[in-house]
Amino acid sequence: MQEYRFYLQISYLAFKSYYDDVAHYIEVTSECGQLLRIHARHFIGFLTHQGIQGLFVLNLSAEGTVVSLSKQIVA
């Protein structure tokens, strides 16, 4: 299993355009420099009126499918 950490900050309206129909994937760069394309549906549970903001951890299977996506609490 592969683990990637990345920071994401996106407004509600910008995210809505990704989720609705403009572009279904959000591109982020992990802390180790890896470019990741993650389907917007994986972020729905983190969406607030302000958008999505925070440090996330993405776990992928050996085949590259999403196993888990979690938001980390930054102290």
Secondary structure by P-SEA (a helix, b strand, c coil): cbbbbbbbbbcaaaaaaaacccccbbbbbcccbbbbbbbcccccccccccccbbbbbbbbcccccccbbbbbbcc
